[in-house]
Amino acid sequence: GGTSVILPRFDPDLALKQIQEHKATVFIEFPPMLAKMLEMVSGGKYDFSSLKTVMGMEPPDMIKKGQEITGATFWTGYGQSETTGIICYAPFSDRPGSAGLPGFMAEVEIADDSGKIVETGESGEIVVRGPIVFKGYWNLEEDNKHTFRDGWHHTGDTGRFDADGYLWYEGRKPEKELIKPGGENVYPAEVEQVILEHPAIEKTVVFGVPDPKWKEGIKAVCRLKMGETIEPQELIDFVGERIARYKKPQYVEFVPDFPLLDDGSPDRVKIKKLYGG
């Protein structure tokens, strides 16, 4: 019997107007949506008081700020598109900083690199099985074999369970080439291809870095061609004009030392270690 208020895209001003007009009670969000909305609410322009439940994946300090301003109960969680959304969830106050408890439609475990389920408290890859797990990637047989090995969907994310069964998310496996700024999926290869179209760039590696606003930011480490110069913002704008703007780097670093593998390709592991801050 509930009503869903659907917007064509996220806009903090429009979202707040709709919450106020329809007296919305539940709001589901990804970083940095909440931060933008709280900035506007703090000025007293909008009434947030109808909200009873907010589901998000914000850092603890942002959730505490949200609770103080809205008075709503905040829930935290973990999930993927491949798992039909959220598979672990709990009120933030139950275990601040955790990703909650597994829901009844998903079996969630932690596995080591060999696929063996580890003991409680040990870190490893988050694996999932159950009726809410997707059937596979379209026309990508090799990817599906890798994803569904040992009878589990391997998320590529790492975490651990505590003694009470709460999941603690720790990050993505180094080999998983996917960046998620603000909940969006960005593949480094696509961004790198566009950067290399710029006449001043000789080589580049793109990867995710911690970001206070987007939770994970996009960083491009580049080596310039001999005699070329370019400002970081110029390259950021160059990328933003050619692909979706959420895929453009937030950080650009030009470096003279660009480690290479024996075949001449960038040594991604070493570059991330050197410039991953």
C-alpha positions in Angstrom: 0.0 0.0 0.0 3.0 2.3 -0.1 3.6 5.0 -2.7 6.9 5.3 -4.5 8.2 8.7 -5.6 10.3 8.2 -8.7 12.7 10.9 -10.0 14.4 10.9 -13.4 17.8 11.6 -11.8 19.2 12.6 -8.5 19.0 16.3 -7.7 19.2 17.4 -4.1 16.8 20.3 -4.4 14.2 18.3 -6.3 14.6 15.3 -3.9 14.0 17.5 -0.9 11.0 19.1 -2.5 9.5 15.7 -3.2 10.1 14.4 0.3 8.5 17.5 1.8 5.5 17.5 -0.6 4.7 13.8 -0.4 5.8 13.5 3.3 8.0 10.6 2.3 8.9 8.2 5.1 11.7 6.0 3.5 14.7 7.2 1.6 17.4 5.0 0.0 20.7 6.7 -1.0 24.3 6.3 -1.9 27.2 8.7 -1.2 27.4 11.7 -1.7 23.6 12.2 -2.0 23.0 12.6 1.8 25.8 15.1 2.3 24.4 17.3 -0.5 20.9 17.2 1.0 22.0 17.8 4.6 23.8 21.0 3.4 20.5 22.3 2.1 18.4 21.2 5.0 20.7 22.8 7.6 19.7 26.2 6.2 16.1 25.6 7.2 14.8 25.7 3.7 13.2 22.2 3.7 11.3 20.0 6.1 12.9 16.5 6.5 10.8 15.5 9.5 8.5 13.0 7.7 11.4 10.6 7.1 11.3 7.6 9.4 13.9 5.4 7.7 17.0 6.1 5.7 19.0 3.3 4.1 22.5 4.2 3.0 26.1 3.2 3.0 27.6 6.4 4.4 30.5 6.6 6.9 29.6 6.7 10.6 30.2 10.5 11.0 27.8 11.3 8.1 25.1 8.9 9.5 25.3 10.5 12.9 24.9 14.0 11.4 22.0 12.7 9.4 20.3 11.2 12.5 20.7 14.5 14.4 19.1 16.6 11.6 16.3 14.3 10.5 15.5 12.2 13.6 15.1 9.2 11.3 16.4 5.7 12.0 19.4 5.1 9.7 20.1 1.6 8.4 23.4 0.5 6.8 24.0 -2.4 4.5 26.0 -4.2 1.8 25.0 -5.5 -1.6 25.6 -5.6 -5.3 23.5 -5.4 -8.5 24.5 -9.1 -9.0 22.8 -10.0 -5.7 19.6 -8.1 -6.5 20.5 -5.3 -4.2 21.2 -5.4 -0.5 22.1 -8.7 1.2 23.3 -7.5 4.6 21.6 -4.8 6.6 20.9 -3.5 10.2 20.0 -0.3 12.0 23.2 1.8 12.2 22.9 1.9 16.0 23.1 -1.9 16.3 26.7 -2.0 15.3 28.1 1.4 14.0 30.6 0.9 11.2 29.4 -2.6 10.2 27.4 -3.5 7.1 24.8 -5.4 9.1 23.5 -8.9 9.2 22.8 -11.2 6.3 19.1 -11.3 5.2 17.1 -14.5 5.0 17.3 -14.7 1.2 21.0 -14.8 1.0 23.7 -17.1 2.4 26.9 -15.0 2.9 30.3 -16.3 3.8 34.0 -15.2 3.8 36.4 -17.3 1.6 40.1 -17.3 1.2 41.9 -17.2 -2.1 41.6 -21.0 -2.5 37.8 -20.8 -2.0 37.8 -22.3 1.5 35.4 -20.7 4.0 37.4 -19.0 6.7 36.7 -18.9 10.5 34.8 -16.0 12.1 36.9 -12.9 12.5 39.2 -13.8 9.6 39.3 -11.6 6.5 38.7 -12.8 2.9 36.4 -12.4 -0.1 32.7 -12.0 0.5 30.9 -14.8 -1.3 27.1 -15.2 -1.7 24.6 -17.8 -2.8 20.8 -18.1 -2.8 17.8 -17.3 -5.0 18.5 -13.5 -5.2 21.9 -14.1 -6.9 21.9 -13.3 -10.6 22.2 -16.0 -13.3 25.3 -14.6 -14.9 26.8 -12.0 -17.2 25.4 -11.9 -20.7 27.6 -13.7 -23.2 30.6 -13.7 -20.9 31.2 -17.4 -20.2 34.7 -17.0 -18.8 33.7 -14.3 -16.4 30.8 -16.5 -15.2 33.1 -19.4 -14.6 35.3 -17.2 -12.5 32.5 -15.5 -10.7 30.6 -18.7 -9.8 33.5 -20.9 -8.8 33.0 -23.3 -5.9 29.3 -22.9 -6.1 29.4 -19.3 -4.8 29.1 -15.9 -6.4 32.4 -14.2 -5.7 31.8 -10.5 -5.1 35.4 -9.3 -5.5 34.9 -7.4 -2.2 36.7 -8.3 1.0 35.4 -8.3 4.6 35.0 -10.3 7.8 32.3 -11.4 10.2 32.4 -10.6 13.9 31.4 -13.0 16.6 27.8 -11.7 16.5 27.4 -12.3 12.8 27.8 -8.7 11.6 29.6 -8.1 8.3 32.5 -5.6 8.2 33.3 -4.4 4.7 37.0 -3.9 4.1 37.3 -3.0 0.4 37.7 -4.6 -3.0 40.2 -7.2 -4.0 43.2 -5.6 -5.7 42.6 -7.5 -8.9 39.0 -6.3 -9.3 39.2 -3.5 -11.8 36.1 -1.6 -10.9 35.7 1.8 -9.2 32.4 2.9 -7.5 32.2 6.6 -7.0 28.8 7.4 -5.5 27.5 4.0 -6.2 28.2 4.1 -9.9 30.2 1.5 -11.8 33.3 2.8 -13.6 35.7 0.6 -15.4 39.3 2.0 -15.4 39.9 0.7 -19.0 37.2 3.0 -20.4 38.6 6.1 -18.6 42.2 5.2 -19.6 41.2 4.9 -23.3 39.8 8.4 -23.3 42.8 9.9 -21.4 45.1 8.4 -24.0 43.2 10.3 -26.7 44.7 13.5 -25.4 47.8 14.4 -27.4 49.9 15.2 -24.4 49.5 11.8 -22.6 51.9 9.0 -23.2 50.8 6.4 -20.6 48.1 6.3 -17.9 46.7 4.0 -15.1 43.4 4.7 -13.5 42.2 3.3 -10.2 40.1 4.0 -7.1 41.3 5.9 -4.1 39.5 6.7 -0.8 37.5 9.9 -1.1 35.6 11.8 1.6 32.8 12.9 -0.7 32.3 10.0 -3.1 33.5 7.2 -0.8 35.7 6.1 -3.7 37.3 8.6 -6.0 38.8 8.1 -9.5 42.5 8.8 -9.8 44.5 9.0 -13.0 48.3 8.6 -12.9 49.8 9.8 -16.1 53.2 10.2 -17.9 53.4 13.1 -20.3 55.0 12.9 -23.7 58.4 14.5 -24.1 58.0 18.3 -24.0 54.3 18.3 -23.3 52.6 20.2 -20.4 49.0 20.1 -19.3 47.1 21.1 -16.1 45.2 18.4 -14.2 41.9 20.3 -14.5 42.3 20.5 -18.3 42.6 16.7 -18.5 39.7 16.2 -16.1 37.5 18.4 -18.4 38.8 16.6 -21.5 37.5 13.3 -20.1 34.2 14.8 -18.8 33.4 16.0 -22.3 33.8 12.6 -23.9 32.2 10.1 -21.5 29.6 10.3 -18.7 30.8 13.0 -16.3 30.7 10.7 -13.3 33.5 8.7 -14.9 36.0 11.6 -15.1 38.9 11.6 -12.6 38.7 13.6 -9.4 42.4 13.3 -9.1 45.2 13.5 -11.6 48.9 13.1 -10.9 51.6 13.5 -13.5 54.7 11.4 -12.7 58.1 10.9 -14.4 58.6 7.4 -12.8 56.1 5.1 -14.5 57.0 1.4 -13.7 56.5 -0.9 -16.6 56.3 -4.7 -16.9 58.6 -6.7 -19.2 56.2 -6.3 -22.1 56.2 -2.5 -21.8 52.7 -2.2 -20.3 52.2 -0.3 -17.0 52.9 -2.2 -13.8 49.5 -1.5 -12.3 50.3 -3.0 -8.9 53.4 -1.0 -8.4 51.8 2.2 -9.6 48.9 1.8 -7.2 51.4 1.2 -4.4 53.4 4.3 -5.3 50.6 6.7 -6.1 47.5 5.3 -4.4 47.0 8.0 -1.9 
